[in-house]
Amino acid sequence: MQNRRVAGRFVPLAWDTARVLSRYLVLGDERIHLYKKAASGGDPTVTNRAHEYLVVGRKPLDGE
C-alpha cells in the first residue's frame, strides 16, 4: 500500500494500513525494494514502480 495524492489531496493509505496491521503484528523495520527499471522524471508523488517500501512485521510472542 502506498500513500497517494487524489485530486490534489494527500491520502495516507500506507500509514492507515500500518496502523491496522499493528493491531495484529509487531511491526519492525521498513525496507526499500529497488527495481532495475530507472525512475522516470516528473511528479514525485506519482508512482513509477522503480521502488517500493516494505514493512517488516512478525506475530507477537506470548506476553507481547
PQR file with spaces between the fields and no chain letter, atoms N, CA, C, O and H, PARSE charges and radii, in Angstrom:
ATOM       1  N    MET     1       0.852   -1.159    0.000 -0.4000 1.5000
ATOM       2  CA   MET     1       0.000    0.000    0.000 -0.0000 2.0000
ATOM       3  C    MET     1       0.900    1.225    0.000  0.5500 1.7000
ATOM       4  O    MET     1       1.917    1.260    0.693 -0.5500 1.4000
ATOM       5  N    GLN     2       0.533    2.196   -0.756 -0.4000 1.5000
ATOM       6  CA   GLN     2       1.340    3.417   -0.768 -0.0000 2.0000
ATOM       7  C    GLN     2       0.470    4.626   -0.492  0.5500 1.7000
ATOM       8  O    GLN     2      -0.727    4.627   -0.778 -0.5500 1.4000
ATOM       9  H    GLN     2      -0.292    2.168   -1.319  0.4000 1.0000
ATOM      10  N    ASN     3       1.087    5.654    0.068 -0.4000 1.5000
ATOM      11  CA   ASN     3       0.389    6.921    0.228 -0.0000 2.0000
ATOM      12  C    ASN     3       0.132    7.490   -1.158  0.5500 1.7000
ATOM      13  O    ASN     3       0.941    7.293   -2.065 -0.5500 1.4000
ATOM      14  H    ASN     3       2.059    5.653    0.301  0.4000 1.0000
ATOM      15  N    ARG     4      -0.966    8.184   -1.335 -0.4000 1.5000
ATOM      16  CA   ARG     4      -1.350    8.680   -2.663 -0.0000 2.0000
ATOM      17  C    ARG     4      -1.778   10.135   -2.592  0.5500 1.7000
ATOM      18  O    ARG     4      -2.087   10.659   -1.522 -0.5500 1.4000
ATOM      19  H    ARG     4      -1.623    8.345   -0.598  0.4000 1.0000
ATOM      20  N    ARG     5      -1.789   10.762   -3.728 -0.4000 1.5000
ATOM      21  CA   ARG     5      -2.424   12.063   -3.900 -0.0000 2.0000
ATOM      22  C    ARG     5      -3.619   11.839   -4.818  0.5500 1.7000
ATOM      23  O    ARG     5      -3.480   11.330   -5.930 -0.5500 1.4000
ATOM      24  H    ARG     5      -1.537   10.336   -4.598  0.4000 1.0000
ATOM      25  N    VAL     6      -4.783   12.225   -4.338 -0.4000 1.5000
ATOM      26  CA   VAL     6      -6.015   12.083   -5.110 -0.0000 2.0000
ATOM      27  C    VAL     6      -6.658   13.458   -5.182  0.5500 1.7000
ATOM      28  O    VAL     6      -6.972   14.068   -4.159 -0.5500 1.4000
ATOM      29  H    VAL     6      -4.896   12.638   -3.435  0.4000 1.0000
ATOM      30  N    ALA     7      -6.847   13.931   -6.394 -0.4000 1.5000
ATOM      31  CA   ALA     7      -7.435   15.259   -6.612 -0.0000 2.0000
ATOM      32  C    ALA     7      -6.700   16.323   -5.799  0.5500 1.7000
ATOM      33  O    ALA     7      -7.322   17.220   -5.230 -0.5500 1.4000
ATOM      34  H    ALA     7      -6.592   13.435   -7.225  0.4000 1.0000
ATOM      35  N    GLY     8      -5.361   16.214   -5.748 -0.4000 1.5000
ATOM      36  CA   GLY     8      -4.540   17.211   -5.064 -0.0000 2.0000
ATOM      37  C    GLY     8      -4.463   17.062   -3.548  0.5500 1.7000
ATOM      38  O    GLY     8      -3.786   17.851   -2.888 -0.5500 1.4000
ATOM      39  H    GLY     8      -4.856   15.485   -6.210  0.4000 1.0000
ATOM      40  N    ARG     9      -5.148   16.061   -2.981 -0.4000 1.5000
ATOM      41  CA   ARG     9      -5.125   15.855   -1.537 -0.0000 2.0000
ATOM      42  C    ARG     9      -4.307   14.621   -1.190  0.5500 1.7000
ATOM      43  O    ARG     9      -4.355   13.616   -1.899 -0.5500 1.4000
ATOM      44  H    ARG     9      -5.698   15.420   -3.516  0.4000 1.0000
ATOM      45  N    PHE    10      -3.552   14.702   -0.092 -0.4000 1.5000
ATOM      46  CA   PHE    10      -2.729   13.594    0.378 -0.0000 2.0000
ATOM      47  C    PHE    10      -3.612   12.582    1.098  0.5500 1.7000
ATOM      48  O    PHE    10      -4.386   12.950    1.981 -0.5500 1.4000
ATOM      49  H    PHE    10      -3.513   15.518    0.484  0.4000 1.0000
ATOM      50  N    VAL    11      -3.500   11.301    0.722 -0.4000 1.5000
ATOM      51  CA   VAL    11      -4.264   10.214    1.347 -0.0000 2.0000
ATOM      52  C    VAL    11      -3.255    9.222    1.927  0.5500 1.7000
ATOM      53  O    VAL    11      -2.566    8.541    1.167 -0.5500 1.4000
ATOM      54  H    VAL    11      -2.871   11.002    0.004  0.4000 1.0000
ATOM      55  N    PRO    12      -3.151    9.122    3.272 -0.5600 1.5000
ATOM      56  CA   PRO    12      -2.116    8.304    3.915  0.2800 2.0000
ATOM      57  C    PRO    12      -2.481    6.824    4.001  0.5500 1.7000
ATOM      58  O    PRO    12      -2.602    6.288    5.102 -0.5500 1.4000
ATOM      59  N    LEU    13      -2.656    6.163    2.877 -0.4000 1.5000
ATOM      60  CA   LEU    13      -3.056    4.755    2.870 -0.0000 2.0000
ATOM      61  C    LEU    13      -2.039    3.858    3.566  0.5500 1.7000
ATOM      62  O    LEU    13      -2.417    2.971    4.331 -0.5500 1.4000
ATOM      63  H    LEU    13      -2.558    6.599    1.983  0.4000 1.0000
ATOM      64  N    ALA    14      -0.756    4.080    3.309 -0.4000 1.5000
ATOM      65  CA   ALA    14       0.279    3.237    3.924 -0.0000 2.0000
ATOM      66  C    ALA    14       0.269    3.390    5.439  0.5500 1.7000
ATOM      67  O    ALA    14       0.423    2.405    6.161 -0.5500 1.4000
ATOM      68  H    ALA    14      -0.449    4.800    2.687  0.4000 1.0000
ATOM      69  N    TRP    15       0.092    4.594    5.920 -0.4000 1.5000
ATOM      70  CA   TRP    15       0.071    4.826    7.362 -0.0000 2.0000
ATOM      71  C    TRP    15      -1.154    4.172    7.982  0.5500 1.7000
ATOM      72  O    TRP    15      -1.067    3.563    9.048 -0.5500 1.4000
ATOM      73  H    TRP    15      -0.034    5.394    5.334  0.4000 1.0000
ATOM      74  N    ASP    16      -2.295    4.299    7.313 -0.4000 1.5000
ATOM      75  CA   ASP    16      -3.514    3.666    7.817 -0.0000 2.0000
ATOM      76  C    ASP    16      -3.363    2.146    7.836  0.5500 1.7000
ATOM      77  O    ASP    16      -3.796    1.491    8.784 -0.5500 1.4000
ATOM      78  H    ASP    16      -2.366    4.794    6.447  0.4000 1.0000
ATOM      79  N    THR    17      -2.754    1.588    6.799 -0.4000 1.5000
ATOM      80  CA   THR    17      -2.538    0.143    6.731 -0.0000 2.0000
ATOM      81  C    THR    17      -1.628   -0.311    7.867  0.5500 1.7000
ATOM      82  O    THR    17      -1.905   -1.321    8.512 -0.5500 1.4000
ATOM      83  H    THR    17      -2.402    2.120    6.029  0.4000 1.0000
ATOM      84  N    ALA    18      -0.549    0.421    8.118 -0.4000 1.5000
ATOM      85  CA   ALA    18       0.370    0.077    9.210 -0.0000 2.0000
ATOM      86  C    ALA    18      -0.346    0.144   10.558  0.5500 1.7000
ATOM      87  O    ALA    18      -0.106   -0.693   11.428 -0.5500 1.4000
ATOM      88  H    ALA    18      -0.324    1.242    7.594  0.4000 1.0000
ATOM      89  N    ARG    19      -1.212    1.121   10.737 -0.4000 1.5000
ATOM      90  CA   ARG    19      -1.959    1.235   11.990 -0.0000 2.0000
ATOM      91  C    ARG    19      -2.851    0.000   12.211  0.5500 1.7000
ATOM      92  O    ARG    19      -2.921   -0.524   13.323 -0.5500 1.4000
ATOM      93  H    ARG    19      -1.407    1.801   10.030  0.4000 1.0000
ATOM      94  N    VAL    20      -3.528   -0.460   11.154 -0.4000 1.5000
ATOM      95  CA   VAL    20      -4.375   -1.652   11.266 -0.0000 2.0000
ATOM      96  C    VAL    20      -3.522   -2.899   11.508  0.5500 1.7000
ATOM      97  O    VAL    20      -3.848   -3.707   12.377 -0.5500 1.4000
ATOM      98  H    VAL    20      -3.471   -0.035   10.251  0.4000 1.0000
ATOM      99  N    LEU    21      -2.428   -3.066   10.747 -0.4000 1.5000
ATOM     100  CA   LEU    21      -1.562   -4.243   10.917 -0.0000 2.0000
ATOM     101  C    LEU    21      -0.950   -4.299   12.308  0.5500 1.7000
ATOM     102  O    LEU    21      -0.717   -5.385   12.839 -0.5500 1.4000
ATOM     103  H    LEU    21      -2.162   -2.409   10.041  0.4000 1.0000
ATOM     104  N    SER    22      -0.687   -3.138   12.906 -0.4000 1.5000
ATOM     105  CA   SER    22      -0.054   -3.118   14.230 -0.0000 2.0000
ATOM     106  C    SER    22      -0.967   -3.686   15.311  0.5500 1.7000
ATOM     107  O    SER    22      -0.498   -3.989   16.408 -0.5500 1.4000
ATOM     108  H    SER    22      -0.876   -2.256   12.475  0.4000 1.0000
ATOM     109  N    ARG    23      -2.252   -3.836   15.027 -0.4000 1.5000
ATOM     110  CA   ARG    23      -3.164   -4.491   15.975 -0.0000 2.0000
ATOM     111  C    ARG    23      -2.886   -5.993   16.051  0.5500 1.7000
ATOM     112  O    ARG    23      -3.201   -6.633   17.055 -0.5500 1.4000
ATOM     113  H    ARG    23      -2.632   -3.590   14.136  0.4000 1.0000
ATOM     114  N    TYR    24      -2.301   -6.552   15.000 -0.4000 1.5000
ATOM     115  CA   TYR    24      -2.118   -7.999   14.894 -0.0000 2.0000
ATOM     116  C    TYR    24      -0.656   -8.434   14.815  0.5500 1.7000
ATOM     117  O    TYR    24      -0.338   -9.588   15.104 -0.5500 1.4000
ATOM     118  H    TYR    24      -2.044   -6.032   14.185  0.4000 1.0000
ATOM     119  N    LEU    25       0.224   -7.532   14.432 -0.4000 1.5000
ATOM     120  CA   LEU    25       1.645   -7.851   14.248 -0.0000 2.0000
ATOM     121  C    LEU    25       2.503   -6.863   15.007  0.5500 1.7000
ATOM     122  O    LEU    25       2.081   -5.737   15.274 -0.5500 1.4000
ATOM     123  H    LEU    25      -0.034   -6.595   14.197  0.4000 1.0000
ATOM     124  N    VAL    26       3.709   -7.285   15.352 -0.4000 1.5000
ATOM     125  CA   VAL    26       4.718   -6.372   15.878 -0.0000 2.0000
ATOM     126  C    VAL    26       5.470   -5.859   14.663  0.5500 1.7000
ATOM     127  O    VAL    26       6.168   -6.621   13.993 -0.5500 1.4000
ATOM     128  H    VAL    26       4.051   -8.199   15.135  0.4000 1.0000
ATOM     129  N    LEU    27       5.331   -4.579   14.377 -0.4000 1.5000
ATOM     130  CA   LEU    27       5.981   -4.010   13.191 -0.0000 2.0000
ATOM     131  C    LEU    27       7.429   -3.682   13.506  0.5500 1.7000
ATOM     132  O    LEU    27       7.769   -3.258   14.610 -0.5500 1.4000
ATOM     133  H    LEU    27       4.764   -3.960   14.921  0.4000 1.0000
ATOM     134  N    GLY    28       8.271   -3.891   12.502 -0.4000 1.5000
ATOM     135  CA   GLY    28       9.698   -3.636   12.667 -0.0000 2.0000
ATOM     136  C    GLY    28      10.179   -2.612   11.664  0.5500 1.7000
ATOM     137  O    GLY    28       9.567   -1.560   11.480 -0.5500 1.4000
ATOM     138  H    GLY    28       7.995   -4.236   11.605  0.4000 1.0000
ATOM     139  N    ASP    29      11.268   -2.934   11.029 -0.4000 1.5000
ATOM     140  CA   ASP    29      11.889   -2.016   10.083 -0.0000 2.0000
ATOM     141  C    ASP    29      11.074   -1.821    8.818  0.5500 1.7000
ATOM     142  O    ASP    29      10.153   -2.576    8.508 -0.5500 1.4000
ATOM     143  H    ASP    29      11.764   -3.789   11.178  0.4000 1.0000
ATOM     144  N    GLU    30      11.448   -0.793    8.118 -0.4000 1.5000
ATOM     145  CA   GLU    30      10.930   -0.517    6.781 -0.0000 2.0000
ATOM     146  C    GLU    30      12.095   -0.707    5.819  0.5500 1.7000
ATOM     147  O    GLU    30      13.211   -0.265    6.095 -0.5500 1.4000
ATOM     148  H    GLU    30      12.197   -0.179    8.369  0.4000 1.0000
ATOM     149  N    ARG    31      11.844   -1.348    4.718 -0.4000 1.5000
ATOM     150  CA   ARG    31      12.877   -1.593    3.704 -0.0000 2.0000
ATOM     151  C    ARG    31      12.443   -0.975    2.392  0.5500 1.7000
ATOM     152  O    ARG    31      11.256   -0.744    2.163 -0.5500 1.4000
ATOM     153  H    ARG    31      10.938   -1.707    4.494  0.4000 1.0000
ATOM     154  N    ILE    32      13.410   -0.709    1.536 -0.4000 1.5000
ATOM     155  CA   ILE    32      13.114   -0.221    0.186 -0.0000 2.0000
ATOM     156  C    ILE    32      13.566   -1.285   -0.790  0.5500 1.7000
ATOM     157  O    ILE    32      14.724   -1.701   -0.773 -0.5500 1.4000
ATOM     158  H    ILE    32      14.375   -0.897    1.723  0.4000 1.0000
ATOM     159  N    HIS    33      12.655   -1.725   -1.639 -0.4000 1.5000
ATOM     160  CA   HIS    33      12.951   -2.712   -2.682 -0.0000 2.0000
ATOM     161  C    HIS    33      13.100   -1.946   -3.986  0.5500 1.7000
ATOM     162  O    HIS    33      12.158   -1.294   -4.439 -0.5500 1.4000
ATOM     163  H    HIS    33      11.714   -1.387   -1.652  0.4000 1.0000
ATOM     164  N    LEU    34      14.284   -2.022   -4.592 -0.4000 1.5000
ATOM     165  CA   LEU    34      14.559   -1.294   -5.838 -0.0000 2.0000
ATOM     166  C    LEU    34      14.456   -2.228   -7.027  0.5500 1.7000
ATOM     167  O    LEU    34      14.954   -3.353   -6.994 -0.5500 1.4000
ATOM     168  H    LEU    34      15.049   -2.550   -4.223  0.4000 1.0000
ATOM     169  N    TYR    35      13.810   -1.756   -8.067 -0.4000 1.5000
ATOM     170  CA   TYR    35      13.749   -2.481   -9.326 -0.0000 2.0000
ATOM     171  C    TYR    35      14.856   -1.987  -10.238  0.5500 1.7000
ATOM     172  O    TYR    35      15.347   -0.872  -10.061 -0.5500 1.4000
ATOM     173  H    TYR    35      13.406   -0.842   -8.094  0.4000 1.0000
ATOM     174  N    LYS    36      15.255   -2.786  -11.199 -0.4000 1.5000
ATOM     175  CA   LYS    36      16.313   -2.395  -12.122 -0.0000 2.0000
ATOM     176  C    LYS    36      15.858   -1.289  -13.077  0.5500 1.7000
ATOM     177  O    LYS    36      16.683   -0.617  -13.696 -0.5500 1.4000
ATOM     178  H    LYS    36      14.856   -3.692  -11.342  0.4000 1.0000
ATOM     179  N    LYS    37      14.554   -1.108  -13.188 -0.4000 1.5000
ATOM     180  CA   LYS    37      13.982   -0.080  -14.052 -0.0000 2.0000
ATOM     181  C    LYS    37      14.355    1.305  -13.521  0.5500 1.7000
ATOM     182  O    LYS    37      14.238    1.566  -12.324 -0.5500 1.4000
ATOM     183  H    LYS    37      13.884   -1.654  -12.685  0.4000 1.0000
ATOM     184  N    ALA    38      14.792    2.167  -14.389 -0.4000 1.5000
ATOM     185  CA   ALA    38      15.163    3.525  -13.993 -0.0000 2.0000
ATOM     186  C    ALA    38      13.920    4.343  -13.671  0.5500 1.7000
ATOM     187  O    ALA    38      12.871    4.181  -14.295 -0.5500 1.4000
ATOM     188  H    ALA    38      14.887    1.955  -15.361  0.4000 1.0000
ATOM     189  N    ALA    39      14.057    5.220  -12.693 -0.4000 1.5000
ATOM     190  CA   ALA    39      12.947    6.100  -12.330 -0.0000 2.0000
ATOM     191  C    ALA    39      12.711    7.119  -13.432  0.5500 1.7000
ATOM     192  O    ALA    39      13.648    7.643  -14.033 -0.5500 1.4000
ATOM     193  H    ALA    39      14.909    5.352  -12.186  0.4000 1.0000
ATOM     194  N    SER    40      11.443    7.384  -13.679 -0.4000 1.5000
ATOM     195  CA   SER    40      11.106    8.401  -14.686 -0.0000 2.0000
ATOM     196  C    SER    40      11.004    9.754  -14.016  0.5500 1.7000
ATOM     197  O    SER    40      10.762    9.840  -12.812 -0.5500 1.4000
ATOM     198  H    SER    40      10.682    6.958  -13.191  0.4000 1.0000
ATOM     199  N    GLY    41      11.186   10.802  -14.782 -0.4000 1.5000
ATOM     200  CA   GLY    41      11.077   12.161  -14.260 -0.0000 2.0000
ATOM     201  C    GLY    41       9.627   12.542  -14.063  0.5500 1.7000
ATOM     202  O    GLY    41       8.720   11.750  -14.319 -0.5500 1.4000
ATOM     203  H    GLY    41      11.383   10.732  -15.760  0.4000 1.0000
ATOM     204  N    GLY    42       9.418   13.759  -13.605 -0.4000 1.5000
ATOM     205  CA   GLY    42       8.050   14.226  -13.447 -0.0000 2.0000
ATOM     206  C    GLY    42       7.648   14.349  -11.991  0.5500 1.7000
ATOM     207  O    GLY    42       8.488   14.555  -11.115 -0.5500 1.4000
ATOM     208  H    GLY    42      10.155   14.403  -13.397  0.4000 1.0000
ATOM     209  N    ASP    43       6.379   14.222  -11.749 -0.4000 1.5000
ATOM     210  CA   ASP    43       5.792   14.394  -10.427 -0.0000 2.0000
ATOM     211  C    ASP    43       6.265   13.288   -9.472  0.5500 1.7000
ATOM     212  O    ASP    43       5.977   12.117   -9.720 -0.5500 1.4000
ATOM     213  H    ASP    43       5.697   14.055  -12.461  0.4000 1.0000
ATOM     214  N    PRO    44       6.979   13.622   -8.392 -0.5600 1.5000
ATOM     215  CA   PRO    44       7.493   12.593   -7.486  0.2800 2.0000
ATOM     216  C    PRO    44       6.399   11.894   -6.677  0.5500 1.7000
ATOM     217  O    PRO    44       6.657   10.867   -6.049 -0.5500 1.4000
ATOM     218  N    THR    45       5.178   12.442   -6.687 -0.4000 1.5000
ATOM     219  CA   THR    45       4.089   11.800   -5.941 -0.0000 2.0000
ATOM     220  C    THR    45       3.390   10.727   -6.768  0.5500 1.7000
ATOM     221  O    THR    45       2.537   10.006   -6.250 -0.5500 1.4000
ATOM     222  H    THR    45       4.968   13.276   -7.197  0.4000 1.0000
ATOM     223  N    VAL    46       3.740   10.615   -8.043 -0.4000 1.5000
ATOM     224  CA   VAL    46       3.151    9.599   -8.915 -0.0000 2.0000
ATOM     225  C    VAL    46       4.106    8.413   -8.968  0.5500 1.7000
ATOM     226  O    VAL    46       5.297    8.584   -9.231 -0.5500 1.4000
ATOM     227  H    VAL    46       4.433   11.201   -8.464  0.4000 1.0000
ATOM     228  N    THR    47       3.591    7.213   -8.718 -0.4000 1.5000
ATOM     229  CA   THR    47       4.452    6.034   -8.684 -0.0000 2.0000
ATOM     230  C    THR    47       5.003    5.712  -10.068  0.5500 1.7000
ATOM     231  O    THR    47       4.316    5.867  -11.077 -0.5500 1.4000
ATOM     232  H    THR    47       2.624    7.073   -8.504  0.4000 1.0000
ATOM     233  N    ASN    48       6.237    5.266  -10.097 -0.4000 1.5000
ATOM     234  CA   ASN    48       6.855    4.828  -11.353 -0.0000 2.0000
ATOM     235  C    ASN    48       7.290    3.375  -11.246  0.5500 1.7000
ATOM     236  O    ASN    48       7.873    2.826  -12.181 -0.5500 1.4000
ATOM     237  H    ASN    48       6.796    5.140   -9.277  0.4000 1.0000
ATOM     238  N    ARG    49       7.006    2.751  -10.106 -0.4000 1.5000
ATOM     239  CA   ARG    49       7.355    1.362   -9.849 -0.0000 2.0000
ATOM     240  C    ARG    49       8.852    1.091   -9.980  0.5500 1.7000
ATOM     241  O    ARG    49       9.250   -0.030  -10.300 -0.5500 1.4000
ATOM     242  H    ARG    49       6.532    3.197   -9.346  0.4000 1.0000
ATOM     243  N    ALA    50       9.681    2.096   -9.737 -0.4000 1.5000
ATOM     244  CA   ALA    50      11.121    1.883   -9.687 -0.0000 2.0000
ATOM     245  C    ALA    50      11.531    1.400   -8.295  0.5500 1.7000
ATOM     246  O    ALA    50      12.625    0.868   -8.108 -0.5500 1.4000
ATOM     247  H    ALA    50       9.358    3.006   -9.476  0.4000 1.0000
ATOM     248  N    HIS    51      10.642    1.592   -7.327 -0.4000 1.5000
ATOM     249  CA   HIS    51      10.918    1.124   -5.971 -0.0000 2.0000
ATOM     250  C    HIS    51       9.597    0.946   -5.222  0.5500 1.7000
ATOM     251  O    HIS    51       8.555    1.469   -5.617 -0.5500 1.4000
ATOM     252  H    HIS    51       9.753    2.024   -7.479  0.4000 1.0000
ATOM     253  N    GLU    52       9.682    0.187   -4.126 -0.4000 1.5000
ATOM     254  CA   GLU    52       8.548    0.016   -3.230 -0.0000 2.0000
ATOM     255  C    GLU    52       9.072   -0.027   -1.806  0.5500 1.7000
ATOM     256  O    GLU    52      10.199   -0.457   -1.562 -0.5500 1.4000
ATOM     257  H    GLU    52      10.529   -0.237   -3.806  0.4000 1.0000
ATOM     258  N    TYR    53       8.254    0.417   -0.873 -0.4000 1.5000
ATOM     259  CA   TYR    53       8.584    0.326    0.543 -0.0000 2.0000
ATOM     260  C    TYR    53       7.951   -0.938    1.104  0.5500 1.7000
ATOM     261  O    TYR    53       6.800   -1.257    0.806 -0.5500 1.4000
ATOM     262  H    TYR    53       7.338    0.766   -1.071  0.4000 1.0000
ATOM     263  N    LEU    54       8.717   -1.652    1.918 -0.4000 1.5000
ATOM     264  CA   LEU    54       8.239   -2.876    2.546 -0.0000 2.0000
ATOM     265  C    LEU    54       8.286   -2.698    4.058  0.5500 1.7000
ATOM     266  O    LEU    54       9.271   -2.192    4.597 -0.5500 1.4000
ATOM     267  H    LEU    54       9.652   -1.393    2.160  0.4000 1.0000
ATOM     268  N    VAL    55       7.243   -3.106    4.730 -0.4000 1.5000
ATOM     269  CA   VAL    55       7.205   -3.048    6.186 -0.0000 2.0000
ATOM     270  C    VAL    55       7.371   -4.469    6.710  0.5500 1.7000
ATOM     271  O    VAL    55       6.675   -5.386    6.274 -0.5500 1.4000
ATOM     272  H    VAL    55       6.443   -3.517    4.292  0.4000 1.0000
ATOM     273  N    VAL    56       8.288   -4.642    7.637 -0.4000 1.5000
ATOM     274  CA   VAL    56       8.564   -5.959    8.210 -0.0000 2.0000
ATOM     275  C    VAL    56       7.751   -6.104    9.499  0.5500 1.7000
ATOM     276  O    VAL    56       7.766   -5.230   10.366 -0.5500 1.4000
ATOM     277  H    VAL    56       8.854   -3.897    7.991  0.4000 1.0000
ATOM     278  N    GLY    57       7.043   -7.229    9.600 -0.4000 1.5000
ATOM     279  CA   GLY    57       6.255   -7.492   10.805 -0.0000 2.0000
ATOM     280  C    GLY    57       6.364   -8.952   11.195  0.5500 1.7000
ATOM     281  O    GLY    57       6.772   -9.790   10.390 -0.5500 1.4000
ATOM     282  H    GLY    57       7.030   -7.938    8.896  0.4000 1.0000
ATOM     283  N    ARG    58       6.001   -9.253   12.425 -0.4000 1.5000
ATOM     284  CA   ARG    58       6.006  -10.636   12.884 -0.0000 2.0000
ATOM     285  C    ARG    58       4.858  -10.827   13.864  0.5500 1.7000
ATOM     286  O    ARG    58       4.326   -9.868   14.423 -0.5500 1.4000
ATOM     287  H    ARG    58       5.670   -8.573   13.079  0.4000 1.0000
ATOM     288  N    LYS    59       4.488  -12.095   14.058 -0.4000 1.5000
ATOM     289  CA   LYS    59       3.470  -12.411   15.058 -0.0000 2.0000
ATOM     290  C    LYS    59       4.028  -12.090   16.432  0.5500 1.7000
ATOM     291  O    LYS    59       5.214  -12.304   16.685 -0.5500 1.4000
ATOM     292  H    LYS    59       4.920  -12.874   13.603  0.4000 1.0000
ATOM     293  N    PRO    60       3.184  -11.575   17.325 -0.5600 1.5000
ATOM     294  CA   PRO    60       3.673  -11.291   18.683  0.2800 2.0000
ATOM     295  C    PRO    60       4.012  -12.584   19.426  0.5500 1.7000
ATOM     296  O    PRO    60       3.364  -13.612   19.233 -0.5500 1.4000
ATOM     297  N    LEU    61       5.032  -12.516   20.272 -0.4000 1.5000
ATOM     298  CA   LEU    61       5.381  -13.644   21.136 -0.0000 2.0000
ATOM     299  C    LEU    61       4.412  -13.636   22.322  0.5500 1.7000
ATOM     300  O    LEU    61       3.777  -12.617   22.594 -0.5500 1.4000
ATOM     301  H    LEU    61       5.559  -11.681   20.429  0.4000 1.0000
ATOM     302  N    ASP    62       4.298  -14.745   23.015 -0.4000 1.5000
ATOM     303  CA   ASP    62       3.427  -14.796   24.195 -0.0000 2.0000
ATOM     304  C    ASP    62       3.788  -13.670   25.160  0.5500 1.7000
ATOM     305  O    ASP    62       4.957  -13.480   25.497 -0.5500 1.4000
ATOM     306  H    ASP    62       4.813  -15.572   22.794  0.4000 1.0000
ATOM     307  N    GLY    63       2.789  -12.935   25.596 -0.4000 1.5000
ATOM     308  CA   GLY    63       3.025  -11.855   26.556 -0.0000 2.0000
ATOM     309  C    GLY    63       3.303  -10.505   25.921  0.5500 1.7000
ATOM     310  O    GLY    63       3.396   -9.506   26.634 -0.5500 1.4000
ATOM     311  H    GLY    63       1.840  -13.088   25.322  0.4000 1.0000
ATOM     312  N    GLU    64       3.438  -10.445   24.617 -0.4000 1.5000
ATOM     313  CA   GLU    64       3.696   -9.151   23.967 -0.0000 2.0000
ATOM     314  C    GLU    64       2.403   -8.454   23.644  0.5500 1.7000
ATOM     315  O    GLU    64       2.416   -7.353   23.095 -0.5500 1.4000
ATOM     316  H    GLU    64       3.363  -11.256   24.038  0.4000 1.0000
